[in-house]
Amino acid sequence: MEVQVEGSLERAIKILKKKMASEGVFKEMKLRSFYEKPSVKRKRKREEAERKRRKAMRRAQRSRH
């Protein structure tokens, strides 16, 4: 991942962090920092998918009104 440094370095770091967060790099680093049993991993993925479905349904209902 590349970020062009135009002006201040602090601003470029802020942009890089925002890009990494949006792509899920920090979340993946956190998950890989410890071993997760396969059963726990399946449960987490199932819960994340359910959360995404609920969020999508809320957005769809809001856009209809």
C-alpha positions as CSV (number, residue, x, y, z in Angstrom):
1,M,0.0,0.0,0.0
2,E,1.4,3.4,-1.0
3,V,0.6,6.9,0.1
4,Q,2.0,10.0,-1.6
5,V,3.6,12.4,0.8
6,E,2.5,15.8,-0.3
7,G,3.1,18.3,2.5
8,S,3.4,17.0,6.0
9,L,4.4,13.5,7.0
10,E,1.8,13.4,9.7
11,R,-1.0,13.9,7.2
12,A,0.4,11.0,5.0
13,I,0.5,8.7,8.1
14,K,-3.1,9.7,8.9
15,I,-4.2,8.8,5.4
16,L,-2.3,5.5,5.5
17,K,-3.9,4.5,8.8
18,K,-7.4,5.4,7.4
19,K,-6.7,3.2,4.3
20,M,-5.5,0.3,6.5
21,A,-8.5,0.5,8.7
22,S,-10.9,0.6,5.8
23,E,-9.3,-2.6,4.3
24,G,-9.4,-4.4,7.7
25,V,-5.6,-4.7,8.2
26,F,-5.7,-3.7,11.9
27,K,-8.6,-6.1,12.5
28,E,-6.7,-9.0,10.9
29,M,-3.5,-8.2,12.8
30,K,-5.4,-8.3,16.0
31,L,-7.0,-11.7,15.1
32,R,-3.7,-13.2,14.1
33,S,-1.9,-12.1,17.2
34,F,-3.3,-15.2,19.1
35,Y,-4.4,-18.7,18.2
36,E,-8.1,-19.1,17.5
37,K,-9.6,-22.5,17.7
38,P,-11.4,-23.6,14.5
39,S,-14.8,-23.8,16.3
40,V,-14.3,-20.3,17.7
41,K,-13.3,-19.0,14.3
42,R,-16.5,-20.4,12.7
43,K,-18.7,-19.0,15.5
44,R,-17.0,-15.5,15.1
45,K,-17.5,-15.6,11.3
46,R,-21.1,-16.6,11.7
47,E,-21.8,-13.8,14.2
48,E,-20.0,-11.2,11.9
49,A,-22.1,-12.3,8.9
50,E,-25.3,-12.0,11.0
51,R,-24.3,-8.5,12.1
52,K,-23.7,-7.5,8.5
53,R,-27.1,-8.9,7.4
54,R,-28.9,-6.9,10.2
55,K,-27.0,-3.7,9.3
56,A,-27.9,-4.2,5.6
57,M,-31.5,-4.7,6.5
58,R,-31.6,-1.5,8.6
59,R,-30.0,0.4,5.7
60,A,-32.5,-1.0,3.2
61,Q,-35.5,-0.1,5.5
62,R,-34.2,3.4,6.0
63,S,-33.8,4.0,2.2
64,R,-37.4,2.9,1.5
65,H,-38.8,5.6,3.9
